[in-house]
Amino acid sequence: MANTTERYRNLFKIASMQGGFFTTKQAISVGYNSNGHPYHVKSGNWIREHRGIYRLANFPMGDRPDLMLWYLWSRNRKEEPQGIYSHESALALHELSDVNPGKLYMTVPVNFRRNTSLPDIVVLHYGDITVEEVDHMHGVKVTNAMRTIIDVIMEGTLSEDLIKQAIKEATNQGMVTKKTLKKFSKEYKILNDLIDKMKV
């Protein structure tokens, strides 16, 4: 059995990859007792952030701790996060428009299920996202610029001006090429119409 120092070192290694966060199962995996979590919270070593999710109290707070918290919330029974930040959240993270969402938008697999109620801050979309459509930011998965633009177009809740702004920013920053835009415009008529208006 690992001693106290070794347990903490191993837990710190896991937490440091997750912005200071860790799950109950991850703590148990490095030797912590399954019913000892209240003690560590009471003693000020851990902070309970959500059911089954904790944060090391002495770990520096990152710019967006909320992203990791709800990313871990989306994990499956194998402790693998299922959520990928998308739609308005991905637009904001990529800084592709002036959109400033008050909630966190996340795409999960169609078979995603949780026994607990959906947190008020999280909005779920269901669908498949390929590896090629994923970027990594702040230690979490985020849909890439092209997939994000397609998602918000198909969702139909953003103004045309914001979508045009996102397309312009994505091309100006080299996140999306004109060739890629034209490729997808053949599949999505609404994107083709926007590109025609913008003369991209």
Residue pairs with C-beta under 8 A, 6 or more apart in sequence:
1 31
2 10
2 30
2 31
6 31
7 30
7 31
7 32
10 30
10 31
11 22
11 26
11 27
11 30
11 32
11 56
12 56
14 22
14 26
14 30
15 21
15 22
15 55
15 56
15 59
16 59
17 139
18 68
18 72
18 139
19 55
19 59
19 62
19 65
19 68
19 138
19 139
20 55
20 56
20 59
20 60
20 61
20 62
20 65
21 49
21 53
21 54
21 55
21 65
21 68
21 69
21 72
22 53
22 54
22 55
22 56
23 52
23 53
23 54
23 72
23 75
23 79
24 34
24 37
24 52
24 53
24 54
25 52
25 79
26 79
27 37
27 54
28 34
32 40
37 46
37 48
37 54
40 46
40 54
41 47
41 48
41 54
44 57
45 56
45 57
45 58
46 54
46 55
46 56
46 57
47 54
47 55
47 56
47 57
48 54
49 55
49 69
50 69
50 73
50 119
51 116
53 69
53 72
53 73
55 65
62 68
62 138
63 138
64 138
66 104
66 121
67 85
67 104
67 138
67 139
67 140
68 138
68 139
68 140
70 83
70 104
70 106
70 119
70 121
70 122
71 81
71 83
71 85
71 139
71 140
71 141
72 81
73 83
73 119
73 122
74 81
74 82
74 83
74 106
74 108
74 112
75 81
75 82
76 82
81 140
81 141
82 108
82 109
82 112
83 106
83 107
83 108
83 124
83 141
84 106
84 107
84 108
84 129
84 134
84 141
84 142
84 143
85 93
85 104
85 105
85 106
85 107
85 140
85 141
85 142
85 143
86 105
86 106
86 107
86 125
86 129
86 142
86 143
86 147
86 148
86 151
87 105
87 107
87 123
87 125
87 143
87 148
87 151
87 152
87 155
88 99
88 101
88 103
88 105
88 152
88 158
89 101
89 103
89 104
89 105
89 106
89 142
90 105
90 142
90 143
90 147
90 148
90 151
91 97
91 99
91 148
91 152
91 162
91 166
92 99
92 100
92 101
93 137
93 138
93 142
94 135
94 142
94 145
94 148
94 170
94 175
95 169
96 145
96 148
96 149
96 165
96 166
96 169
96 170
96 175
97 158
97 162
97 163
97 165
97 166
97 169
98 162
98 165
99 158
99 162
99 166
103 120
103 121
103 122
103 123
104 121
104 122
104 123
105 123
105 125
106 122
106 123
106 124
106 125
107 124
107 125
107 126
107 127
107 129
107 143
107 151
108 124
108 125
108 126
109 126
109 127
109 128
110 126
110 127
110 128
112 124
112 126
118 124
125 151
125 155
129 143
129 147
132 144
133 143
133 144
133 146
133 147
134 141
134 142
134 143
134 144
135 141
135 142
135 143
135 144
135 145
136 142
142 148
143 151
144 175
145 166
145 170
145 175
145 176
146 170
146 175
146 176
146 180
146 181
146 184
148 166
149 163
149 166
149 167
149 170
149 176
149 191
150 184
150 188
150 191
152 158
152 162
152 163
152 166
153 163
153 188
153 190
153 191
153 194
154 188
154 190
160 194
163 194
164 194
164 197
164 198
167 176
167 181
167 194
167 195
167 198
167 200
168 198
169 175
170 176
171 177
171 178
171 181
171 200
178 200
181 191
181 195
181 200
182 195
184 191
185 191
185 192
185 195
186 192
